[in-house]
Structures are given as C-alpha cells and as structure tokens.
Amino acid sequence: MIVYRNRCRHDIVRSVLEACREELGITEVCRRAGLPVDRGRRMVNLLLRYGLLVELQKGRRRRYRITPRGYEWLGTYERLEEVLPPV
C-alpha cells in the first residue's frame, strides 16, 4: 500500500496522470495514485474537463488515458520541482 503524507493538489494530479499512462479503470487509477475512489473520481473528472485525461469506452467499461496535454503538464511540473524543490 502506498502511504503519502500531506500531498498538495498538484502532487495528487501528478499521481493520477502517472497512473493513467496505461489505460486503466477508475479503481486501478485510484489504487496506483493512493486515493480513495470517491476522491479519485472527482480528480479524474476534473482532469477530463481540463483535457489532461481522455475517457475511452471498452464495451461497458470506462478506461482513462493521459493526453499529450497531460504529458506536457507532467513535464512542466517536473521542471518546476527541479527549480523549486519541495520543502
């Protein structure tokens, strides 16, 4: 089990985007990001609205995958962390 302490919203977004590098359902995204499903679902919906994730229908299942814009966000966030390391 992944244990995180005091993650800011941006760290949570990063975790969700990294989890969605593979096509995954909401439960697996939340497990890999270390979030409860209700909060993970809200975060995924937010990232869908921002265009950082895309929803794919596979039969009756919904899968989520990171978009090129999501990869751009990750790269920017990683560069920002290099300049301003977390306290």
N, C-alpha and C positions, 0 to 999 in steps of 0.2 A: 504494500500500500504506500502511496506517495503521501508524504506529510509536508505541508507548506505552512509557513508562518507569515502572517502579515503581508500577504501579496497585495500589491496595488492592482487597480483595474487593468492597467497595461500589461502587467505580468500574467494576469488571467487570460487576456486576449492572446498573448503570445502562446500560452499553453494550449489554448483551443486551436489556434491556427497550426501549430506544430502537430497536434494530433490529427488534424484534417489533411495532412499531406497524403494520406491514404484515404480512400473512400470508406467512410465509417458511418454507422448509425449513431443516434444520439447517445445511447447507453455507453458505447465504447468510447466515443469522444469524451464524455464526462469522466469515465474511468481513467483514461490516459491523462486528462487535464487535472484530475484530482478535485472534481467538483461534484456536488450533489446534482441529480438530474434536473430538478426544478430550476436551479440557478444556471446550470449549463444550458438548458433550453432557452432561457431568457438571453444568455450571452450569444448563443448561436443565432437567434432571431435578430439580435442587434447587428451582428456581423453580416448576416444576409442583407439587411437593409443598407449597410454601408458598402456592399459589394465586395467584401473580403472573402466571403464564402459563397458557394453555389449549392443549391439543393438538387439532387438527382433522384428520380423515381426509378427504382428497380423492382418492378412488379408492384406489390403493395408496400414495399419498404422504402423509406426515405434515407438517402445517404448524403453526406456532406463532404465537400472537397474545397480546398483552398483555391482561390483565383489568382491570376497574375498580379492583381492589385494587392491581394493578401500577402504574396511573396514580397512585393515591394514594401509593404508595411513592416514585415519582419526584418528585412534588410535595413530599413531606416531605424527601427528600434534597436537592432544590434549595434549599429554605428553610434547611436546616441548613448548606449550603455558604455561603449569604449571611451567616449569623451567625458561622460558624467557617470562614473561607476556608482552602483547602489551604495547607500550609506548603511 
